Amino acid sequence: MSNGFSNATVDFLWSLRFNNDKTWFESHKQDYVNHLQRPMQQLAQEVYDAIHAKYPRTDLTCRVCRIYRDARRLFGRGPYKEGLWFTLERSIEEWTRNPVFWFEVKPEGYSYGMGYYGATPLTMAKFRARIDRNPKQMEQLARTFSRQSVFQLEGEEYKRPKGSASALLAPWYNRKNFSLVHSAPYDAQFSSPALAAQLIEGFSFLMPYYEYALSLEGDPDPRQQEKTTM
């Protein structure tokens, strides 16, 4: 078990934020490799290997993002991302629409969790329909979630509620997206070999939520059901 993250990692991230141009980056590329890219790759592989061994039936692949922004989507920003992350995700083209596990570092701190990068309205409609049809499984997950303090439920909510649910499920029900997130400033844990174990434990806790979210794909389209009942 190893962890190559250090204060030099944080220094590099802050320096990149204020010097986001090719000239600076090329002259500090070895710092990027040594203090950010390589430690991230090593951590990602260690966490992936452990999760794959623990949950061999999950169809997950490990992906470490590139530091380079898509040139078509700069929108006046520098050519480099201000952070780096890895994901454990299904190997499909539209991965952003599916739940993923992730770990990310930015200048201000690090975060990890499970959720959607961009859930479709249909996915969230299926989520609400599943709760309406059979709330017990989600109630059990919500109770377990309420008893822990590591992760927070995040995600934009609809301004106009799509419906109503019990007090237990209400925080989950009317969201456009949801993620279960742990965010922290840089601390001793970040540069400790124990970081991998922390992620493995966290992802293991979140696995039932991942499997629930993933199973929504096989549910019927509630919009079609509404048409047939009209």
N, C-alpha and C positions, 0 to 999 in steps of 0.2 A: 504494500500500500504506500503510495507516494503522493505528494502534492507540491507542485512547483510554483504555485501562486505565492506571492510575497508582496511586500511594500513596493517593490519595483513594478509589479503588475498595476497597482493602483496609480503609481506615478506615471506610468506609460499612458493609462487611460485618460488621466487629466491632461497630460501634455498633448495627446491626440485631439482632445476636444478643442484646445486653443490653437492648434497648429495643423488643422485638417487640410493639408495640401500635399501634393505629390513630392515636392522637394524635401519637406521635412520628413515625410514617412519613409522615403527611400533611404535617407541618411540614418534612420532609426529602425530599419527593417529587422535587423538582427535582434534588437530589443523586443520587437513584436513577437518574433519567433520564440525567443528564449523565455519571455515572461508572460506571454498571453496565449499564443497559438499552441505551442507544444504542451504546456500544462493543461490546457483545455482538452486537447486530444487525448491525453493520458487519462484525465479524469473521466471523460466521456466513455472511453473504452472500459475502464474499471467498473463504472456504474452499469453500463450496458451488459457486460459479462455476468455480473451478479444478478441483475433483473432477469436476463434470459435464462440463467440457470434455475432461478427460483420460479419463474413462470414460463416454462418452455413452449407452451401452446400459444403464447401471445405472438402475433405476427408483427414484431417490432424491429425496426432498423435504427441505427445510430447515425445522426448527421450533425456535423459541426459546421456552423455557418461560415461563409467567407467574410473577410473584413471589408471587402470592396462592395460599395453600393452599386446597384444597377444603374448604369449610365443614363438609362431612359427615365429614371425616377429620382434624379438629384434634387429637383425643385429648389435650386439655389443653395443647397447644402454642399458640404465638402464631399470628396469622392470616397471617404471611408466611414464605416459605421462607428458610432461612439462606444459600442460594446460588442461583445461576442457571446455566443450561446451555443449550446448543443441541445438537440431534441431526440427523444425516443418516440418514433412515430411509425405508422404503417407506410409501407413503400408503395405509395400511389401518387398519381399526378396531382390530384386536388387535395394535398395533405392539409392545407390551411382550413379546410372545412371539417376536418376530423379532430377528435381530441388528441392531444399530445402531452408528453411529459417534457419539461424543459428545465435547464439551468442557465442563468444569464448573469453576466457581469457588466456593470456600467460604472462611470466614475464615482457615482454616489454610493454604490453598494451592490449587493448581489441578491438574486431572487431565484426561487425554483417553485415548481408546482405542476399542476395538471389542468388542462382546459383547452379551450378553442382559441385559435388565432382569429378565425372569422366564421363562426357558425352561421349556416344559412337560416333564413326565416322558416324554411320547411323543417329543419332539424329541431328548432325551438318549438315549432307547432307540434311536432311529434312528442317532444318532451312534455308539453302541457297536456296533450291528449293522453299520454301514458299515465300521468298523475291523476287526471280526471277518471280514467278507466280503472286504474289499480294503484292507489296511492301507497299501499303498505310497504313495498320495497323501498321507495324513495323516502318514506317516513323513517324507516330503520336507518338508512344512510344519513339522513338529516340529524337524527338523534345522536348517532355516533360522532358526527362532525361537530355538533354543539358541545360535546364533552371534551374536546381537545382545544388547544390554544396555539398550535403551531401555524396552522393555515387559516387564511381569511377568504371568505366568499366575495369575489369581485365580478364586475360585469355591468355594462350599461343596462339600465332598466327602461322599459317603455314608458313614455309620458302618459299615455292612455292605457290603463290596465287591459290585458287581454282576457282577463277572467279573475276568478278568486280561488283561493286555496286555504287550507287550514293555517292557523298561526304558525305552526311548525314549518310548513312548506311555502308560506308566502314569500320569504326572502329569496327563494329559488324560482318561483313560478313566472314572474313577469319580467324576465331578462331577455335582452337581445343576444346575449353572450354570457358565458360564465367561465370563471377560472378559480381554482383553489390555490392560493398564493401564499408563500412565505417570503417576506422581504426583510433584509437586514443591512445595517451599515457594516462596513468592513470591521471585522473583529478577529480575535485569535483563532476562531474556528475556520475562518476563510483560508488561512495559511497553514492549517493543521492537516496531518494525514487523516484525521477523523472526518474530514469533509465528505469524502466518498461514502463513508458509513452513514452519515447524516442523510445524504441524498437517497441512498438505498432504502433506509428506514422510511423516509418520507414518501418515496414513490410506492413502496409496498403498502403503506397506509392508504394511499390514494388509488390503488389498483381497483378496488370494487367500484369506485366512482368512474374510473376510466371504462371499465367493462360495461357499466350501466349506460354511459354516454354512447359507447360504441354500438351497443345493441339497438339503439334507436333507429339505426339505419334500416333495419329489417321491418320496422313498423309500417303499417299502411299510412298512406297520405291522408291526414284528417280532412283536408280540403275536398278530396274526392268523396269521402264519406258524407260530408255535409251536403254535397250536391245530390247524392242519391236519396237523402232523407227529405229533400225539399219537395 
